[in-house]
Amino acid sequence: MSAPADARRPRALDRLGLPALRGHGLFITGNLVDSLGNGMLLPLGLLYFTDVQGLSLTRVGAAMTAGQALALPVTFLAGRLMDRVGPKRVVVWANILSAAGFALFLPAREQWHVTGVYLLVQSGINMYFTAQRTLITHVTRPAERRSWFAFTGSLRNIGLAAGSAAAAGSLSLFGNGSLRWLIAVDAATYLLAAACFAALTTTAPRPDGPPPDRATRAGDTRRYLVLVAVNIPYVLAQAALSVLVAVYTTRALGLPAAAASVLFVVNTVIVSACSTAVTAHLAPKAPHRAVSAGYLVMAVGMAAFALPALPGGGAVAWAALVAAIVLFSVAEILLGPALSELSVTLTPRAAGGFTQGLYQFSWAVGMVAAPALFTLLLEADPLLPWGAEAAACLIALLAVPALHAPRRRRSPR
């Protein structure tokens, strides 16, 4: 008799908390290449349209915001499409749409062109993340779901970092003129990711029980809405890392511009290196408990970010910021995989198109609203954005018990 698959797993995989990777090469490559494309160009779009195409900063900023806002309803459209054709096709089409959007950066020279290309790019991103979590349930085993969410999160950080490093190296060597070549390469990476996903073999998981009655469906809907609300502080925290930290460290604390880059590197290294091991060995096994622990750590991290802005806090600014980014990274490791797991398992229909569209809508809205919200709070007082985010984390912590699922009768095997 042959040994069970789990018994044949290399011990190194178990120690690192990695799922079984054999047979998933295309899926891994697709996730990594998609993240590489994001890292290469998304942070540089503003630079390209101002320095290469000659548009004003305010016009480009307004056009980018308008395009991203117009793409918000795409999460629901992608959800409906996913119910009809499955998550794999939606993920493939999402990458093709992003490739087209980035390719159209090249001829875009008017403000409305910028709005249009960002509408395409953000629509592709919204489509991708609406379907990507459900796609994971179609290509992996249920027992390894959270480890796959942790692993794909690590891949995403690695891809973003590698893409950003490649773009920074190209700009350092060849100047802003290399942005045109970066755009062409970036569009090609999305087409490569689409090809990887298109070649996948997927199997929809079987229902875990009998169809719920009307009262149960109503309760499930309420619990899923709580999950969407609980996710918003995490979305805002992620946005704070990219929107708030650089402005806060330079303008409010008077630190050099490199300070934000150092903190980003620390976060990327911790999340990339430790996500799978922490998720497998240290995080609470019940996802709602991992979310509670994550929000508690995140609230403390927000307090640490605020510490240097207090009277006399400047003397410990670097120590406080490093402690804050470490706490932030640990909270991200606890929250990201657990929230993703809940998003597809909280209710029997959680992995369906409407619920995934609703969950992704919370991400899209948070990312669009965060720049205006955080800059407004920062202008009022440097302590306000961190205090508001800490309060939001504690409110989410109090709401987490409502996510605990009631016991359901399983269907006979």
Residue, then its C-alpha position, 0 to 999 in steps of 0.5 A: m500500500s502506498a503512503p498517503a500524499d501528506a506522508r510523502r511531503p518533504r519535511a521542509l515544506d511542513r516546517l515552512g508551512l508551504p502547501a503541496l506545490r507539485g502540479h501547481g507550476l502554472f498557477i504559481t507562475g501566473n500569480l507571480v507574473d501577475s504581481l511582477g507586472n503590478g510592481m513594475l508599472l502601477p507606482l510609475g504611472l503618475l511619473y510616466f504621464t507627467d514626465v514623459q507625456g507632459l501632462s500636469l500633476t493635478r490633471v493626471g491625479a484627477a484622471m487616475t482617480a476618475g478611472q479607478a472610481l469608474a471601475l468600481p462596479v466591475t467587481f459585481l459584473a465580474g462576479r456575475l460573469m464568474d457564476r456563468v463561466g467560472p473563475k478561471r476564464v474571468v482571471v484570464w480575461a482580467n489579465i488580458l484587459s490589464a495588458a490592453g490598458f497598459a499597452l494603451f498608455l503609449p498613445a495616451r496624451e490627453q487627460w481623458h485618455v488617462t481616465g480611459v486607460y486607468l479604467l481598463v487597468q483597474s477593471g482588470i485588477n478588480m476582475y482578477f481579485t474578484a475571481q482569484r480567491t474562488l480560483i484557489t478553491h478550484v485548484t487546491r484541496p480544502a485542507e490547504r486553503r489558508s496555506w495557499f492564501a498565505f503562499t499566494g500572498s507571499l508570491r504577490n509581495i515577492g512579485l511586487a518587490a521584484g517588479s519595483a526593483a526592475a523598474a527602479g534599476s531601469l530608471s536609474l540606468f536609462g532614465n525616464g525614457s525607459l518607461r516606454w519600454l517598461i510599459a511594453v514589457d509590462a503588457a507582455t507580462y500580463l499576457l504571459a500570466a493570462a496564458c498560464f491561467a488559461a492552461l490550468t485544469t480546475t475542478a469546482p469543489r462539491p457543496d459541503g451540505p444540504p441547500p440552506d433554507r430561507a432563514t439560514r440564507a438570511g443569516d448567512t447574508r447578514r454574517y457575510l455583510v459583517l465580514v465585508a465591514v470587518n475587512i474594511p479596516y484591513v483594506l485601509a491599513q494596506a492603503a496606509l502603507s502605500v499612501l500615508v507612510a511616505v508623507y507622514t515620515t517626511r512631512a510630519l516627522g522630518l525624516p529623509a525620503a529614504a525612510a519610507s523605502v526602508l519601512f517598505v523593504v522591512n514589510t516586504v521581507i517579513v511578509s514574503a519570508c514568514s507568511t506561510a510558516v506563521t500561518a501554519h504554526l503560530a496563527p490560530k487555526a480558526p480563521h475568525r480567531a486569527v482575525s481577532a489576533g491580527y486586529l489586536v496587533m494592528a491596533v498596537g502597530m498603529a499606536a506605534f506609528a503615532l508615537p513619534a508625532l507625540p511631544g518628545g517622540g521624535a527622539v525615538a522616531w526610528a525605533a518606534l517606526v521599525a517596531a510599528i512596521v514589524l507589528f504591521s507585518v505580523a498583523e498582515i500575516l494574521l489577517g490576510p490569509a484568514l480574511s481570504e479564507l473566510s471570504v470563500t468559506l464563511t457561508p455555503r455560497a461565499a465563493g459565488g460571484f455576488t459574494q466575491g464581488l461584494y467582498q472585492f468591492s470593499w477593497a476597491v472602495g477602500m483603495v479609492a477613498a484612502p488617499a483623500l481620507f488619510t491626507l485630510l486627517l494628516e493635514a488636520d493632525p499627524l496623530l489623527p490617521w493612526g488614531a482613526e485606523a486603530a479605532a477602526c481595528l478595535i471596532a472590527l475586533l469587537a465585530v469578529p465574534a459575529l463571524h463564527a459560523p453555526r454548526r451545519r448538518r453535513s450531507p451524507r457521503 
